[in-house]
Amino acid sequence: MHLVPTQEEVVALLRQTGALRDGHFEYPNGLHSNEYLQVPLAMRYYQHARVLSVGLSRLLRANSEIRAMIPELSIVAPGTGGLPVAYGMCEALRAHQVYWAERERDDSPMRFRQYMEVTPGEKVLLVDDILRSGRNLCEMKSLVESRGGILVGLAVIVYQPTPRTVSFDPLPLYYLAKMDAHYYTDAASCDLCAKKVPLEKAWI
Ligand SMILES: [Zn+2]
């Protein structure tokens, strides 16, 4: 394994840990796909989690502007999926603090716990396991900025853009692997349905 794992190494690790699976899946939004990807399945093994988060932190260190602000940097995750990444990066970078937001219900807005507050002018790096639609990261960005925080970049293990993925330009985006998503909008347009491949429901 390289100090910063290569795309191939990351994909192999995701497959080996069951985080990346081939098959025929239906997502709650109705999309069909030949792939299932849940990075937390890889993050349950501490050594693998460490390899990924340390690798990602090395990409950040290479940016001299971000390197200079590490002692005062907050690493903030938009939910629990990003937590192992956030803690791993905070340890590797020796950053100032880690915190996260949550939703009470799936349709509730994101919020911080009581007394977990953004200080005006605070430098914030947003971290998550994956950037797909960008919905959570986008809401997190608005929440941090509404409290006076200053975003300095985003870091994710996997970047899986779709035509609808939110753009965070001009913020720098760091990722270890960029993976294509193969989605069919519904059963009627799905090649796997046409071939009668057994369908599995993906929860999230
Ligand atoms: Zn299908």
Boltz pocket constraint, residues with backbone or C-beta under 6 A from the ligand:
constraints:
  - pocket:
      binder: B
      contacts: [[A, 24], [A, 25], [A, 32], [A, 33], [A, 184], [A, 186], [A, 187], [A, 190], [A, 191], [A, 192], [A, 193], [A, 194], [A, 199]]
      max_distance: 6.0
